[in-house]
């Protein structure tokens, strides 16, 4: 019937976005998208974003650090995937590099090894070529560097 959307006052929108940002760290792009969905005018959106930054609800550095930590530990993403996902969220190159530095080289290699061995054990296929391809595709999709992926593939399937 009607495509009616609630309109928000400045204070209602600010309160709603404070809750949105408190629940989970957000980047500016996510907050701007939320403001568009709420149909806020650009002047009000700018003021709300400034208020969120001043109140420390919105912090791009904290978001980048938490994002990298979470996606690396839980989803076991490699540096390429983490970098591209952060770039899609308009995170600065400086913050991306800072966030990636928190992953120790030892933890990075250990995660890669365990992920590769777990996948090798689960691959069922007939030819060695198909098994190699499945392993390589899986690791590349997760954002691991092609040099270490192909080195591992060749090491596993000698």
C-alpha positions, 0 to 999 in steps of 0.5 A: 500500500504505502511505502512509509518510512519513519522520519527521525529527529536529530536526537532520535537519529543520534541516539539510534546510531549511538546504540548501533555503534556501541553494539559493534565497532563500525566504520564511517561507511557503515554509519553513512549507509545507515543515515541514508537508510534513515533518510537524514539530510546531509547536514544532519548526517555530518553533525551526527557523524561528528557527534559520534566521533566526539563521543568516541562511538565512531573510531576508524582505527579501533574498527580496523584493528578489531576487524583484522583481529576478528577476521584473522582469528575466526575466519582465518583470512589472509592479508590480501582478503583483509586488505581488500575488505578494509579498502571496500570500507574506505579505510586509509592505507595507514590504518590498514597497515597498522591493523595488519601489523598486529598479526605476528608473523609466527601466528600468521604462518601457524594459522596458514599451516593449520588451515592448509592441513585441515583443508587437505584432509577434507579434499576428496577427489580423484586426480592430484591436479584436482586436489591441487586446484581445490586447495589452491582455490580455497586458500587464495579465496581466503586471501593468502598470498599466492607465493605461499599458497603455491609453495604449500600446494607443491609441498603437499602434493609431491 
